[in-house]
Amino acid sequence: MIPINTSADAGAADAARGASAPATAAPPLDTTAEAPIRLRTLGFGAPLRWLARGAADFRRHPSIGLFYGLCFVAMGWGLLKVYENAPAYMLALSAGFLLMGPFLCMGLYDVSMKLERGGRPDFGDSLIAWESHLGQMAIFGFVLLVLEMLWGRAAMVVFAVSFDGMPDLRGSLMALLDPENIGFIVTYLGVGAVFAGLIFAVSVISIPMMLDRQVDAITAGLTSMRLVLTQPGVMIFWGALLTALTVLAMLPGFLGLVLVGPVLGHASWHAYRDAVIDEERDPDGETRD
């Protein structure tokens, strides 16, 4: 009888099993998509709280705020000259004023960000706050510029089909106030409302978000739109406050923007911080004090 080497057979069997199974258990690959940025549920009192915080930031560093306020005034005077030569663009260029505001406010966002983190704001740093985010800011600015151009073209079309020739500045204002032009008024303001709402939705928290976080322009814009679409009541209230305060500040020769502009800029930073949950600084998602 031929002896059977049981130990060799067992070893061969173990080797075979080892060849068919991994030597170590490798961790599973993380194939889950990145979680979307979390948003906080806001109450209707939040916009008033943002304004109060914005005013407090302005009082703490008024010299920086006054510089940006004077920039707003100069921009308003420049746009007024444009109105005189291109009245059909009046509503769209008014939105352009509001459109350029968030970019000009980057210095104010920088001040509020440093105050919140216990740092010391610096005027020079506020002037170049955009520098480290230039690429994404350029992409975002291009998107808003396209929207602005489409709005201007739509406004021109509405004027062209409503009047024989383009009215001057006085004529365009009278046309908007004349009840006989109700069809033109409804169409013109309706087109303006659509584009203004879209620009507001895309930009309301996008720029402070890009300044504060390493996010791309598309993510920031979509997050901003998600905030407006999921909480329309509060955000419409905030948009109405921004518009009303800006218009009132523009009435006395734009001079009110010296004070109102910086406060709204600081307040917009606090709107972003209240709306977007920072997983490191406020992981529980509770309302900030």
C-alpha positions as a Markdown table, in Angstrom:
| # | Residue | x | y | z |
|---|---|---|---|---|
| 1 | Met | 0.0 | 0.0 | 0.0 |
| 2 | Ile | 1.2 | 3.5 | -1.0 |
| 3 | Pro | 1.3 | 5.9 | 2.0 |
| 4 | Ile | -0.7 | 9.0 | 1.7 |
| 5 | Asn | 1.1 | 12.3 | 2.7 |
| 6 | Thr | -1.9 | 14.0 | 4.4 |
| 7 | Ser | 0.2 | 17.0 | 5.5 |
| 8 | Ala | 1.3 | 17.7 | 2.0 |
| 9 | Asp | -2.3 | 17.4 | 0.7 |
| 10 | Ala | -3.5 | 19.7 | 3.4 |
| 11 | Gly | -0.8 | 22.2 | 2.5 |
| 12 | Ala | -1.8 | 22.1 | -1.2 |
| 13 | Ala | -5.4 | 22.6 | -0.3 |
| 14 | Asp | -4.6 | 25.6 | 1.9 |
| 15 | Ala | -2.5 | 27.0 | -0.9 |
| 16 | Ala | -5.3 | 26.6 | -3.4 |
| 17 | Arg | -7.7 | 28.3 | -1.1 |
| 18 | Gly | -5.2 | 31.1 | -0.6 |
| 19 | Ala | -4.8 | 31.6 | -4.3 |
| 20 | Ser | -8.5 | 31.9 | -4.7 |
| 21 | Ala | -9.0 | 34.5 | -1.9 |
| 22 | Pro | -7.2 | 37.8 | -1.3 |
| 23 | Ala | -4.4 | 37.7 | 1.3 |
| 24 | Thr | -5.8 | 40.7 | 3.1 |
| 25 | Ala | -9.3 | 42.2 | 3.2 |
| 26 | Ala | -9.0 | 45.5 | 1.1 |
| 27 | Pro | -11.2 | 48.4 | 2.2 |
| 28 | Pro | -14.1 | 49.0 | -0.2 |
| 29 | Leu | -13.8 | 51.9 | -2.6 |
| 30 | Asp | -15.8 | 54.9 | -1.7 |
| 31 | Thr | -18.0 | 55.3 | -4.8 |
| 32 | Thr | -20.6 | 57.6 | -3.2 |
| 33 | Ala | -21.0 | 61.0 | -4.6 |
| 34 | Glu | -19.9 | 64.0 | -2.6 |
| 35 | Ala | -22.7 | 65.2 | -0.3 |
| 36 | Pro | -24.4 | 68.4 | -1.4 |
| 37 | Ile | -23.7 | 71.5 | 0.7 |
| 38 | Arg | -26.2 | 71.6 | 3.5 |
| 39 | Leu | -28.6 | 74.6 | 3.9 |
| 40 | Arg | -30.1 | 75.9 | 7.1 |
| 41 | Thr | -33.8 | 76.5 | 7.4 |
| 42 | Leu | -34.3 | 80.3 | 7.8 |
| 43 | Gly | -37.0 | 82.3 | 9.5 |
| 44 | Phe | -38.5 | 85.5 | 8.2 |
| 45 | Gly | -36.7 | 87.4 | 10.9 |
| 46 | Ala | -33.3 | 86.3 | 9.5 |
| 47 | Pro | -33.0 | 89.2 | 6.9 |
| 48 | Leu | -33.5 | 91.8 | 9.7 |
| 49 | Arg | -30.8 | 90.0 | 11.7 |
| 50 | Trp | -28.4 | 90.2 | 8.7 |
| 51 | Leu | -29.0 | 93.9 | 8.4 |
| 52 | Ala | -28.3 | 94.4 | 12.1 |
| 53 | Arg | -25.0 | 92.4 | 11.9 |
| 54 | Gly | -24.1 | 94.3 | 8.7 |
| 55 | Ala | -24.5 | 97.6 | 10.5 |
| 56 | Ala | -22.4 | 96.3 | 13.4 |
| 57 | Asp | -19.6 | 95.3 | 11.1 |
| 58 | Phe | -19.7 | 98.7 | 9.4 |
| 59 | Arg | -19.5 | 100.5 | 12.8 |
| 60 | Arg | -16.4 | 98.5 | 13.7 |
| 61 | His | -14.5 | 99.5 | 10.6 |
| 62 | Pro | -16.2 | 102.5 | 9.1 |
| 63 | Ser | -13.2 | 103.8 | 7.1 |
| 64 | Ile | -13.1 | 100.6 | 4.9 |
| 65 | Gly | -16.9 | 100.7 | 4.4 |
| 66 | Leu | -16.9 | 104.4 | 3.5 |
| 67 | Phe | -14.4 | 103.7 | 0.7 |
| 68 | Tyr | -16.6 | 101.1 | -0.9 |
| 69 | Gly | -19.7 | 103.3 | -0.3 |
| 70 | Leu | -18.0 | 106.1 | -2.3 |
| 71 | Cys | -17.3 | 103.5 | -5.1 |
| 72 | Phe | -21.0 | 102.7 | -5.2 |
| 73 | Val | -21.8 | 106.4 | -5.5 |
| 74 | Ala | -19.3 | 106.9 | -8.4 |
| 75 | Met | -20.7 | 103.8 | -10.1 |
| 76 | Gly | -24.2 | 105.2 | -9.8 |
| 77 | Trp | -23.2 | 108.5 | -11.3 |
| 78 | Gly | -21.6 | 106.7 | -14.2 |
| 79 | Leu | -24.6 | 104.6 | -14.9 |
| 80 | Leu | -26.8 | 107.7 | -14.8 |
| 81 | Lys | -24.8 | 109.1 | -17.8 |
| 82 | Val | -25.3 | 105.8 | -19.6 |
| 83 | Tyr | -29.1 | 106.0 | -19.0 |
| 84 | Glu | -29.2 | 109.4 | -20.8 |
| 85 | Asn | -27.8 | 107.7 | -24.0 |
| 86 | Ala | -29.4 | 104.3 | -23.8 |
| 87 | Pro | -32.8 | 104.6 | -22.0 |
| 88 | Ala | -34.0 | 101.2 | -23.4 |
| 89 | Tyr | -31.4 | 99.6 | -21.2 |
| 90 | Met | -32.6 | 101.4 | -18.1 |
| 91 | Leu | -34.0 | 98.4 | -16.3 |
| 92 | Ala | -31.3 | 96.1 | -17.3 |
| 93 | Leu | -28.5 | 98.5 | -16.4 |
| 94 | Ser | -30.2 | 99.1 | -13.0 |
| 95 | Ala | -29.8 | 95.4 | -12.5 |
| 96 | Gly | -26.2 | 95.8 | -13.6 |
| 97 | Phe | -25.8 | 98.1 | -10.7 |
| 98 | Leu | -27.0 | 95.4 | -8.4 |
| 99 | Leu | -25.0 | 92.8 | -10.3 |
| 100 | Met | -21.7 | 94.7 | -9.9 |
| 101 | Gly | -22.5 | 95.2 | -6.2 |
| 102 | Pro | -21.6 | 91.7 | -5.0 |
| 103 | Phe | -18.3 | 91.8 | -6.8 |
| 104 | Leu | -17.5 | 95.2 | -5.4 |
| 105 | Cys | -18.6 | 93.9 | -2.0 |
| 106 | Met | -15.9 | 91.2 | -2.0 |
| 107 | Gly | -13.8 | 93.6 | 0.1 |
| 108 | Leu | -16.6 | 94.0 | 2.6 |
| 109 | Tyr | -17.1 | 90.2 | 2.7 |
| 110 | Asp | -13.4 | 89.9 | 3.5 |
| 111 | Val | -13.8 | 92.4 | 6.4 |
| 112 | Ser | -16.8 | 90.5 | 7.8 |
| 113 | Met | -15.1 | 87.2 | 7.4 |
| 114 | Lys | -12.1 | 88.3 | 9.4 |
| 115 | Leu | -14.2 | 89.9 | 12.1 |
| 116 | Glu | -16.1 | 86.7 | 12.5 |
| 117 | Arg | -12.9 | 84.7 | 12.8 |
| 118 | Gly | -11.4 | 87.1 | 15.3 |
| 119 | Gly | -8.9 | 88.6 | 12.9 |
| 120 | Arg | -8.0 | 92.2 | 12.1 |
| 121 | Pro | -9.4 | 93.5 | 8.8 |
| 122 | Asp | -7.0 | 95.2 | 6.5 |
| 123 | Phe | -7.9 | 97.7 | 3.7 |
| 124 | Gly | -5.2 | 96.4 | 1.4 |
| 125 | Asp | -6.3 | 92.8 | 1.8 |
| 126 | Ser | -9.9 | 93.8 | 1.1 |
| 127 | Leu | -8.8 | 95.3 | -2.3 |
| 128 | Ile | -7.3 | 92.0 | -3.4 |
| 129 | Ala | -9.8 | 89.6 | -1.8 |
| 130 | Trp | -10.6 | 88.2 | -5.2 |
| 131 | Glu | -7.0 | 87.4 | -6.1 |
| 132 | Ser | -6.9 | 83.8 | -4.9 |
| 133 | His | -10.3 | 83.0 | -6.5 |
| 134 | Leu | -9.7 | 84.8 | -9.8 |
| 135 | Gly | -10.5 | 81.9 | -12.1 |
| 136 | Gln | -13.8 | 80.9 | -10.6 |
| 137 | Met | -14.8 | 84.5 | -10.1 |
| 138 | Ala | -14.1 | 85.1 | -13.8 |
| 139 | Ile | -16.3 | 82.2 | -14.8 |
| 140 | Phe | -19.1 | 83.3 | -12.5 |
| 141 | Gly | -18.8 | 86.9 | -13.8 |
| 142 | Phe | -19.1 | 85.7 | -17.4 |
| 143 | Val | -22.3 | 83.8 | -16.7 |
| 144 | Leu | -23.8 | 86.9 | -15.1 |
| 145 | Leu | -22.6 | 89.0 | -18.0 |
| 146 | Val | -24.4 | 86.7 | -20.5 |
| 147 | Leu | -27.6 | 87.0 | -18.5 |
| 148 | Glu | -27.2 | 90.8 | -18.4 |
| 149 | Met | -26.7 | 90.9 | -22.2 |
| 150 | Leu | -29.8 | 88.7 | -22.8 |
| 151 | Trp | -31.8 | 91.0 | -20.5 |
| 152 | Gly | -30.6 | 94.1 | -22.3 |
| 153 | Arg | -31.5 | 92.5 | -25.7 |
| 154 | Ala | -34.9 | 91.5 | -24.5 |
| 155 | Ala | -35.6 | 95.0 | -23.2 |
| 156 | Met | -34.6 | 96.4 | -26.6 |
| 157 | Val | -37.0 | 94.1 | -28.4 |
| 158 | Val | -39.9 | 95.1 | -26.1 |
| 159 | Phe | -39.2 | 98.8 | -26.8 |
| 160 | Ala | -38.9 | 98.1 | -30.6 |
| 161 | Val | -42.2 | 96.4 | -30.9 |
| 162 | Ser | -44.0 | 98.9 | -28.7 |
| 163 | Phe | -42.9 | 102.2 | -30.1 |
| 164 | Asp | -41.9 | 103.8 | -33.4 |
| 165 | Gly | -38.3 | 104.5 | -32.7 |
| 166 | Met | -36.5 | 104.5 | -29.4 |
| 167 | Pro | -37.7 | 107.2 | -26.9 |
| 168 | Asp | -35.2 | 109.3 | -25.0 |
| 169 | Leu | -34.7 | 109.1 | -21.3 |
| 170 | Arg | -37.6 | 111.3 | -20.5 |
| 171 | Gly | -39.8 | 109.6 | -23.0 |
| 172 | Ser | -39.0 | 106.1 | -21.7 |
| 173 | Leu | -39.9 | 107.2 | -18.1 |
| 174 | Met | -43.2 | 108.7 | -19.3 |
| 175 | Ala | -43.9 | 105.5 | -21.2 |
| 176 | Leu | -43.5 | 103.5 | -18.0 |
| 177 | Leu | -45.9 | 105.9 | -16.2 |
| 178 | Asp | -48.6 | 106.2 | -18.9 |
| 179 | Pro | -51.6 | 104.0 | -18.2 |
| 180 | Glu | -52.3 | 103.8 | -21.9 |
| 181 | Asn | -49.2 | 101.8 | -22.3 |
| 182 | Ile | -50.3 | 99.1 | -20.0 |
| 183 | Gly | -49.4 | 96.3 | -22.4 |
| 184 | Phe | -45.8 | 97.6 | -22.7 |
| 185 | Ile | -45.5 | 98.2 | -19.0 |
| 186 | Val | -46.6 | 94.7 | -18.1 |
| 187 | Thr | -44.4 | 93.1 | -20.7 |
| 188 | Tyr | -41.3 | 95.3 | -19.9 |
| 189 | Leu | -41.6 | 94.8 | -16.1 |
| 190 | Gly | -42.4 | 91.1 | -16.6 |
| 191 | Val | -39.3 | 90.5 | -18.6 |
| 192 | Gly | -37.3 | 92.5 | -16.1 |
| 193 | Ala | -38.7 | 90.4 | -13.2 |
| 194 | Val | -37.7 | 87.1 | -14.8 |
| 195 | Phe | -34.1 | 88.2 | -15.5 |
| 196 | Ala | -33.8 | 90.0 | -12.1 |
| 197 | Gly | -35.1 | 86.9 | -10.3 |
| 198 | Leu | -32.7 | 84.6 | -12.1 |
| 199 | Ile | -29.7 | 86.8 | -11.5 |
| 200 | Phe | -30.7 | 87.2 | -7.8 |
| 201 | Ala | -31.2 | 83.4 | -7.4 |
| 202 | Val | -27.8 | 82.6 | -8.9 |
| 203 | Ser | -25.8 | 85.2 | -7.1 |
| 204 | Val | -27.4 | 85.9 | -3.7 |
| 205 | Ile | -24.8 | 83.8 | -1.7 |
| 206 | Ser | -22.5 | 82.6 | -4.5 |
| 207 | Ile | -19.6 | 85.1 | -4.2 |
| 208 | Pro | -19.2 | 85.1 | -0.4 |
| 209 | Met | -19.3 | 81.3 | -0.7 |
| 210 | Met | -16.5 | 81.2 | -3.2 |
| 211 | Leu | -14.5 | 83.6 | -1.0 |
| 212 | Asp | -15.0 | 81.5 | 2.1 |
| 213 | Arg | -14.8 | 78.0 | 0.6 |
| 214 | Gln | -12.9 | 76.1 | -2.1 |
| 215 | Val | -15.9 | 75.7 | -4.3 |
| 216 | Asp | -16.2 | 76.2 | -8.0 |
| 217 | Ala | -18.5 | 78.7 | -9.6 |
| 218 | Ile | -21.1 | 76.1 | -10.8 |
| 219 | Thr | -21.4 | 74.6 | -7.3 |
| 220 | Ala | -21.8 | 78.1 | -5.7 |
| 221 | Gly | -24.4 | 79.1 | -8.3 |
| 222 | Leu | -26.4 | 75.9 | -8.0 |
| 223 | Thr | -26.3 | 76.1 | -4.2 |
| 224 | Ser | -27.5 | 79.7 | -4.3 |
| 225 | Met | -30.4 | 78.7 | -6.6 |
| 226 | Arg | -31.3 | 75.8 | -4.4 |
| 227 | Leu | -31.5 | 78.1 | -1.4 |
| 228 | Val | -33.9 | 80.4 | -3.3 |
| 229 | Leu | -36.0 | 77.6 | -4.7 |
| 230 | Thr | -36.4 | 75.7 | -1.4 |
| 231 | Gln | -37.0 | 78.8 | 0.8 |
| 232 | Pro | -38.6 | 81.3 | -1.6 |
| 233 | Gly | -40.5 | 83.3 | 1.0 |
| 234 | Val | -37.5 | 84.3 | 3.1 |
| 235 | Met | -35.3 | 85.0 | 0.0 |
| 236 | Ile | -38.0 | 87.1 | -1.7 |
| 237 | Phe | -38.2 | 89.1 | 1.5 |
| 238 | Trp | -34.5 | 89.5 | 1.5 |
| 239 | Gly | -34.4 | 90.5 | -2.2 |
| 240 | Ala | -37.2 | 93.0 | -1.6 |
| 241 | Leu | -35.2 | 94.6 | 1.3 |
| 242 | Leu | -32.1 | 94.8 | -0.8 |
| 243 | Thr | -34.0 | 96.5 | -3.6 |
| 244 | Ala | -36.0 | 98.9 | -1.5 |
| 245 | Leu | -33.0 | 100.1 | 0.5 |
| 246 | Thr | -30.9 | 100.5 | -2.6 |
| 247 | Val | -33.5 | 102.5 | -4.4 |
| 248 | Leu | -34.1 | 104.7 | -1.4 |
| 249 | Ala | -30.4 | 105.3 | -1.1 |
| 250 | Met | -30.1 | 106.2 | -4.8 |
| 251 | Leu | -32.8 | 108.9 | -4.6 |
| 252 | Pro | -30.7 | 111.7 | -3.1 |
| 253 | Gly | -28.1 | 111.7 | -5.9 |
| 254 | Phe | -26.9 | 108.2 | -5.0 |
| 255 | Leu | -25.4 | 109.7 | -1.8 |
| 256 | Gly | -27.3 | 107.4 | 0.5 |
| 257 | Leu | -25.2 | 104.5 | -0.9 |
| 258 | Val | -22.2 | 105.8 | 1.1 |
| 259 | Leu | -23.8 | 104.3 | 4.2 |
| 260 | Val | -26.4 | 101.8 | 2.8 |
| 261 | Gly | -24.0 | 100.1 | 0.4 |
| 262 | Pro | -21.5 | 98.9 | 2.9 |
| 263 | Val | -24.2 | 97.8 | 5.4 |
| 264 | Leu | -25.8 | 95.7 | 2.7 |
| 265 | Gly | -22.5 | 94.3 | 1.7 |
| 266 | His | -21.7 | 93.2 | 5.2 |
| 267 | Ala | -25.2 | 91.9 | 5.6 |
| 268 | Ser | -24.9 | 89.8 | 2.5 |
| 269 | Trp | -21.9 | 88.0 | 4.1 |
| 270 | His | -24.1 | 87.2 | 7.1 |
| 271 | Ala | -26.9 | 86.0 | 4.8 |
| 272 | Tyr | -24.5 | 83.4 | 3.4 |
| 273 | Arg | -23.2 | 82.3 | 6.8 |
| 274 | Asp | -26.6 | 81.9 | 8.1 |
| 275 | Ala | -27.9 | 80.0 | 5.1 |
| 276 | Val | -25.0 | 77.6 | 4.5 |
| 277 | Ile | -24.0 | 75.2 | 7.2 |
| 278 | Asp | -20.3 | 74.9 | 7.8 |
| 279 | Glu | -19.6 | 71.3 | 8.8 |
| 280 | Glu | -16.5 | 72.3 | 10.8 |
| 281 | Arg | -17.7 | 75.5 | 12.5 |
| 282 | Asp | -21.4 | 74.6 | 13.1 |
| 283 | Pro | -21.9 | 70.9 | 12.3 |
| 284 | Asp | -25.1 | 70.7 | 14.3 |
| 285 | Gly | -26.8 | 73.1 | 11.8 |
| 286 | Glu | -28.2 | 75.3 | 14.5 |
| 287 | Thr | -28.8 | 79.0 | 13.9 |
| 288 | Arg | -25.7 | 81.1 | 14.6 |
| 289 | Asp | -25.9 | 83.6 | 17.4 |
